[in-house]
Amino acid sequence: MNNENQKQMCNFLLDNGIENLIGVPDSTLKHFIAEGLKLKKNIIATREEEAIGIGTGMTLSNSPTIIYMQNAGFANSISTITSLVKLYKIPLLFIIGWRGYLKNDAPEHELVGKIQPKLLKLINLESRVVTDTNWRNNSIWALKKIKQQTPCALIVRRMNVE
């Protein structure tokens, strides 16, 4: 997604019920994260599991929360997602940066990038890939899911390697 659309998606989600953004920074999501920081809605975590724990507490206290992370961090946090978020139906919205989507990405991202769609299906975490043209409709879909007490994910592809 381009810079402006990441910012617009952040503002749209915050304008439509999301109160907090918590996560581990990811360069794929840098403009989304920067917008949250500018609006003082962002908490930076040191690990994805920490972000999920804080976000779960905020969500259970009626403060809807987004958890953002890189897909490698998503892979690291599968146990927390399955044993907490999915088991207890915590309505978190995950924003996951998809490294390894491009063939010329850094080699450490290739395997997780390749298997990410399978991991999401395997743990039954409903997801949609957001683009510059569908981010608004997919954001509306995600907001409906969390209102139905269903965790879900929006995936942002890494479109270039810097």
N, C-alpha and C positions, 0 to 999 in steps of 0.2 A: 504494500500500500504506500502511496506517496505521503509525503510529510503532512500536507494539509488535511488529507482524509483521515490520517491517524488522529490529528488534533480534533477534527470534527466528530469522529467516533467517540473520543473521550468525552467531549462536551455533551454529546447526545445522550450517552449512557448516564452521565451525572445529572443531566436535566430531566431524566426519566426514571429516577428512583434510586440509582446507585449512589451511595454516600462515601465509600472508601475504596481506595486502590492500594493494594498491598502486594509486594512481590520482590523478586530478585531482578535487578536491571538486565536488560537484553537489548543489544544494539538494533535488532530487528524492530523493536517496539519503542525506540528512543524518543520519537516525537509524541507518541501516546503518553509515555511516562513523563516527559518534560511538561506536557500540558497539565497533567495531574499535580506535578510539583508546583507549577505556577499558581494553580488554584488552591494549593495547600490541602489537597485531598489524598496525598500519597504517603505511604509508609514504606520505607525501604527495609527489607528483611535480609538476613545473611544466608538463609537457606529456604528452600521452597516449603519444606515441612513447617518451618517457623511461620511463614506467611499463611499457610493453610490453617494452622492453629489459631493465630490472631484473627484471621478472617472468619473462622468458625465462631469464635466468641462474639465478634461484632455482629455477625449475621443472627446468631441466637438471641442477641439483645436488640433485634429489630433494626439493624443498621446494615442494609444490603451492601455486599462487598464483592469486588473483583479481585481475583488472584491472578497476577501476571508472572510469566516465567518463560524461559527458553525451553525448547523441547527436551534438551538433555536434563534439565531440572524436572520436567514433567516425568521423564523416565525414572529419575531418582525418587520421586515422591509417589509412585504408584501404590505402595503399601499404605501410605497415609490417606490417599484418595479412596482406596477400596475399603479400608478398615474403619474409616471415620466418615468421610463425606458421602460415599455411596451407601454404606451400611445404615447410617442414620438420616439419610436423605437431607443433607445440609445443602440448601439452595445457593451454592456458590457459582459464580460465573468465572471461568478460567479464560484468560487471554494467553495464548501460547504462540510464541515466535517459532516458526518452522525453519530451523537451520538444516542444511543438508538437502534441501529441496532442489537446489541447483547442483549440477554436476561439478562445478568448479568451486564449491565451497571448501572450507578447510577440512582436511581429511578426518579430523576427530568428530565431525558432524555427519559424516556420510551414513554410518550404520543407523543411528537413531533417526536421522532424517528419512531414511528408507522405510523403517518399520513403524514410524509414528502413527500412520492411519490404522495399522493393524493393532497397535497398543490401545488406541482409543476404542476400537470395536471390541477388543478382548475384554476390557473392563466395563464395557457398556456405558461409556460416557458420550452422550450425544454431542455431536460437534458439526460445525459448518466452517468452511474456509471463507474468509472475508477478503474481498478485493475492492478496488477503487469504485467499482460499479454496484456492488451488492452489500456494502457494509451496513447501510441503514436498515435494509430488510432483514439481514441476519442479526443485527443488534435487536430489532423488535422481536424476532424469534427467540433470542436468548433471554430477553426480559420477560417474555411470556413463560418460558420454561422455569425460570427461578420463582416467578409468582405462583407457579404450580408445584413448588417445592421440589423441583428437579434440577440437580446440578448439570451444567453443560459447559461447552467450550467453544470459543471462537478462535480459529487458527489464522495467523498472519504469516504468509510466506515471506521468506527472505528473498527479495527480488534482485539484489546485486551484492557482490562481495567487495567490501571496501579494503 
